[in-house]
Amino acid sequence: MDFAVDDATLVFLVIGALLLVMTFSAAFIARLPLSAAMLYLLVGVGIGPAGLELLSLHPFEDAALLERLTEVAVIISLFVAGMKLDIPLRDRRWRVPLQLATLSMLVTVGLVAALGYYALGLSLGAAVLLGAILAPTDPVLASDVQVTNAGDRDCLRFGLTGEGGLNDGTAFPLVMLGLGLLQLHDLGPGAWRWWAVDVLWATLGGLGIGYGLGAVVGVGVQRLRRRHPVSKPGPETDEFIALGLIALVYGVALLCQSYGFLAVFAAGLALGRMERTAGQPPQEVTAASAPATTAATPDPADVRGMMRAVQRFNAQLERFAEVAVVLAVGALLATVTLPAAAWWFVPFLFGLIRPLSIYLGLLGAGPLVDRTQRRLMGWFGIRGIGSVYYLMYAISHGLAGPDAQLLVSLTLAVVVASVVAHGISVTPLMRRYESKRRRLQVWRSSRRPAPPKRLPPR
């Protein structure tokens, strides 16, 4: 009997073996200057047209498929990032990610656009579009430098997590501006439509819709568990809450012509506040105002358990999406020709434009960010799945021709270089940073004066 193995079977075998190997070797890989994305990228190249030819993708012919794949990966990661940020909105530390996602991003777009227009020979619209594609930092591949838990107050991790969550949405108006300059989007007379709809309404509306729906769902869950304390929902219900909220918020935001990325991030931020508010000590009540039943408030432990279950489930979804997208990027590499400009453009972006944008964007935030944190923020401007999404979005909206070919090549070159360079450097740099941070905490605690001794009463 002749057994034939088709390509689909081999793909299942390769992906299954990859997931198992990554699971069993996670502790070993964590000690090496490597990242999981680097291994996924190598496997993607191996199963792509340059290797076993099991996965064949084309950036123009499969743009719609790649757009949806990267879209799902980004919205899941944005929701997870929002849930991790447990600092109150009035805290002054929010100034850091807000400045990074606006001022630093605008500086990056401007410098990349100028480089594309004057040095690469791109049209003005294509140059602006290139800057908008490469400006946002990645919320998926940057997990090693982001907030690890809801109680993390480190300004470096908090700033990079908030930046990755916000600038995937704040870059959208500039993407639309680039498409408009290429006559692929209606900017309106005098660009009034771009200012009114693409900038103001889409940004503020996305944040408002996301935070509002996230807060409503959070309050609804608390009231449900308050009224039915015995029949507590199981983990599968908690996961449905997360998936339902992500899909609902994203759909409503798109229906209202606002930015779904910002909406999903804001929804995760609002839902993440449930754990902190549920864990606050109850207010003192009088006998007259005391509730008649002990089930008047939800069990904080129950709410925390639900939040942890949601975060674990979303983190697993994020990992699956990362595997799929990075494998696709590896397979795409065989379809593009690396331009000569990439050899100087990529180092220029990472070594000069990113640090300069961080320096200019964080002017006035000196008391919040020290010199070491500022340098690390300047290096960890990780580009990845978000940039691939914006590239595929532009292609799906009509981007074509020589400019499109150059944008595809430069974007994939930047993403691959980021996966390799940041993947190699993240472990030693973050270990050194955490070690320095612990030593500083010990030194500060040793210099803290001891409390005065109380004399015994006479």
N, C-alpha and C positions, 0 to 999 in steps of 0.2 A: 504493500500500500504506500502510495506516494503522499507525503505530508507537505503541503505548501504553506508558507508563512507570509501573509500579506503585510503591507506597510502599516495598516491600522493596528495589527497585532503587535508589531515591533514597537510602535509608538507607546502602546499601553505597557509593554514590558519595560521600556526605557524609563518612562515617567514613574511607574510603580517602583522600580529598583532605585531610582533617584530619590524618591520620597523616603523610602526605607533607609537608604544609606545616610541621608541627611538627618533623619531622626536618631539613628543609633550613634552617629558620629558628631552630634551637635556639641557635646561637651569638649571633645577633642578639637573641633574646628574653632570653638570659642577661644582657645588658648593660642591659636595661630594668627598671624597677620593676614587673615583671609576673611572673606564674607561669603555667605551662602549665595548671594547674587553672582559672584564671580564663577562659582561652580555651575550655576544654572546657565550662565552665559556660554561657558565652554561646552556644556551639553547641547545647548541650542545650536551652536556652530557645528557640532558633531552630527546632529540629526538633520541639519539643514542641507541645502544644495551643495555646500562645500564639503560635506561629509557623506553620511549614509543616504542622503536624499529622501528622508522619511517625512520631512516637513518642508513644504515649499510655500513661501509667502512672497508677495510683491507689494511694495509700499503704495502703488497706485491702483493696481487691480484689486487688492484686498484692503483698501483704505477703510471701507465701511465696517468690515469685520474687526480690524485692528482698533478702530475708533471705539467701538462698543466694548471690546475687551479691556482696553486701557481705561475707559470711562468707569466701568464697574470697579476696577482695581483702585482707582483714585477715590471714588465716593466712599468705599468701605474704609479706606485708610484715613480719610478726612473725618469720618464719624468716630473712629477709634482715637484719633488725635484730639478731637474735641472733648471726649470723655475723660481723657487723661489730665486735662488742664483744670486742676481743682482750686486754683487761686481765684478769690472773688474779683469780680469785674472792676471794682473800685480800687483794687490794689495797684500801686504805682508801677509794679513790675510789668504790667500789661503794656506799658509804654514801649518796651523793648521789641516784642513781636510786631506791634503796630507800626513802629518806625521801620523795621526791617521789611515788612510786607508792603509798604507804601514808598517811603523815601528811597531806601536801598534798591527796591525793585525798579523805580523810575530811573535811577542813576544807571542801573544795569542795562535797561532797555535803551536808554539814550546812547550809552557808550557802544553797545553792540550794534545799534542801528547806524551810528556814525562809522564804525569800522566796516560794516557791510556795504554802506553806500560809497565810501571813499576808497577803501582798500580792496574790496571784493567785487566791485562793479555791479552790485545789485541795484535794482530800482528802489525808489524811496519806500514804496509800499512793502516790497519784499524785505528790505532792510529792517523796517519797523516790525514786520511780522517775525523775522528771525530773532530780534531782541525779545519780543513777547514770548516766543516759544522757549527760549533758553533762560529767561529771567526767573521763573518760579523754581524754588527748590522742591525736592521730591519728598512727599510724605510717606512713601512706601519704602524706598531703599535707605532712608535715613533713620531707620528705627534704632540703630545702635547709638545714635547721639541724641535721641529724643527722651522725653520724660518716661521713666520706667514704671512709675506707679502714680496714683492720684495724689500721694503725699509728697512728691518730689518738688522741692522749692528752689532747686539750683537754677540760677538765672541763665546759664549756658543752655542747658537742656530745655528749659521752659521757653527761651527765646527761639531756639531752632524749631521746636515743636509748633509753637504758635505761628512762626513764619511760614513753615510748610503747610499749615492748615489754612492760613489766610491768603497767601500769595497765589495759590492755585485758582482762587476766585478773582483776586484783584488784578491778575494779569489778563483776564478776559476782555476788559474794555480795550486794551492795547492790541490784542489779537483782532478784535473787530475793527479797530482803526487801521491796522495793516491791510486787512481784507478790503476795507472801504477804499483805501488809496489804490488798491489794485482793481477797483471797480467790481468787487465781488460781494459787497455789502453796502446797503444804503446808509450813508452818513447824514443825509438831509442837507438842505441849503445852509451853507455856513456851518456845517457839522452840528446843527442844533439837535438833530435826532440822536446823534452819538452822545452828546453831552447829557441830554435829558433822559434818554432811555438806557443806552449802553453803560453810561457812567453812573448817574445818580440813582435812577429807579432800580436798575438791575442789581446794583451793589447793596443799597439800603433795603430794597425789597427782599433780596435773598437772605440777608442777615435777620430781618424782622420775621419773615415767614418761618425760617428754620428755628429760631429761638422760641417763637410763639408756639409752634406745633410741638417742639420738644418739651416745653414747659407744660403744655396741656396734657400730653401723654404721661409725663412724670407725675403730675397731680392726679390724673386718672388712676394710675397704678397704685399710688398711695391710698386713695380713697377705696379702691377695690379691696385692697388688703386690710383696710380698716374695717370694712363692713363684713368681710368674710375671712376672719383670722384663722379659721379652722381649715378650710379648704384652700390651702395655699397653692398657687400655680407651680408647676414643676419647671425644671430647666428648659424643657422644650418650649414652654410658653414664654419664658424670658427671651429665648432666641427669636421667637416669632415677633415679640415686641420690637426687638432691634431691627429685624428685617422689614417689618411693616412700617416702622417709623422712617427708616432710610428711604424706602420706595415712595411712601406718601409724601415726605418732605421734598424729595427730588422731583417727583411728578408735579406737585403743586407749584413749586418754584418755576419749573419750565413752562407750565401752563400760564403763569402770570408774567412770562417773559423776563424773569429774573435769573440770577446765577445760581444753579443748583449746587455747585461746589461750596459756595459760601453758606447756603441754606443747610446742607448736610453737616458741615462743620459746626454751625451754630446750634443745630439740633443736638448733636453729641455733647456740646458744651452745656446746654440746658439740662439734658438728661443726666449728665455727670454730676450736676449739683444736687441731685436727689440724695446721694450717699452722704454728703456733708450735712445737708439740712436735716436728714433723718437721724444723724448721729448727734445732733445738738441736744444738750440737756433740756428736758421739758421745763416750761415756764411754771412758776409757782402759782397755784390756784387756791381759791378759798373754798370753803365748804359749800357756799351757795352756788358757785360757778363750776364746781367739780362735775365731771360727766357722770352719767348714771351707770355707764358700763366701762369696764376696764379695757375695752377694745376701741377706745376713742382715738388712739394714735397708733400708727403702724409700728410694728416691731423693727427697730433700727437694724438689728442683725439680719432680719429677713430682707430688708431693702438692700443692705450691703451685699448679701448673698446673691440677690438678683443682679446687682450691678457687676459683681465679679463674674457671674455666669455670662452676662452679655459681653463683657470685655474679652473673656476667654474665647467665646464663640466668634466674635468679630476678628480677634487676632488670628484665629485659624483661617477664617475666610481671607484675611489679608495675605497670609502666607501662600495660600493656594493661588490667589490672583498674581502674587509676585512671581511664582514659579511659571505660570502660563505666559505672562508678559515678557519676562526676561528670556525664556526659551524662544519666544517669537522674535525678540530683538536679535538674538544670536543667529536665527535662521535668516533674518533680513540682511545681515551683513554681506552675504554672498551676492545680493542683488544690486549693490551700490559700488561705485568706484571712489575710493578715498581721494579727495582733491589735494593738491599740493598745499593749498592754503590751510588745511586742517593741521599741519605740523606746527604752524606758528599761531593759528587762531585759538586752538584749545589751550595751550599754555598761557596765552595772553588772557583768556577768559578766567582761568583758575588762579593765575598768579598775580594779575594786576587788576582786572575789572572787578572781580568779587571782593578782594580786600579793600579796594578804594570805595566801592559802594557801601561796604559795612562801616568804614570810617566816616564817610559823609552822612550816611543814614542814621548813625548813632550819636551825632553831635548833640550835646546837651544831656546825654544819658550816662555821663561819666560815673556818677555815684552808684549806678545800678550795675554796671558792667566794668570789671577790671581789665587790665591790659591782656592778661592771659586769655580770658574769655573772649575778648574782642579778636585776638589773633586766631583762636580756634573757630570762631564764627566766620572769619574771613576765609578759612580753608574749607570748612565743611559746608560749602554751597553745593550740595549734591544734586545733580541733575539726573532725571530718570524717566519714570513712567508718565509723569505729568507733561513733560516736554514731548514725549511720543504721542500723547493724546492730542495736544494742540496741533502738532504736525499733521496728524491724520484728520483732525477736524478741518484744517485749512484745505487739505487735498480734497476732502469730501465736498467742500464748498467751492470747488473750481480751481484751486491752485494748480497750475501746470506750466510746462515749458522749461527752459534752461534754469530759470530762477528756482523753480520747484525742485529740480534735480539737485542743485547746489544746497538748498535748504535741507533736503532729505539726507544728503551725505554729511553735512556739518552737524546736524542734530544727532544722527546715529554715532558719529565720531565722538561728540561730546558725551553722550550717554555711556558709551563703552569706556571712554577714558575715565569718566567719573566712577563707574563701577570698579575699575581696576585700581585707580589711584587712591580713592577714598576707602575702598575695601581693604587695601594693604595697610593704610595708615591709621584707620579708625581704632583698632585694638591697642597698639602701643601708645598713641596719643591720648586716648581716653583713660587708659590705665595710669599714665603719668599725671594726667589732670586730677583724677580721683585721689591718687596718692598725695599729691600736693594739697588738695582740698582737705583731706583728713589731717595732715600734719598741721595745717593752718588752724583747724578747729581745735586740735589738742593744744596748740600754743595759746590760742585765745582763752581757752578754758583754764589754762595754768596761770594766766595773768589776771583772771577775774578775781576780785577781792572776796575773801571768805565772809559769809554773813556774821554779824556780831553775835557773840555769845550772850545768851540771856542769863541774867543773874537769878538765882532762886529767890522766890518771895520771902521776905522776912516774917 
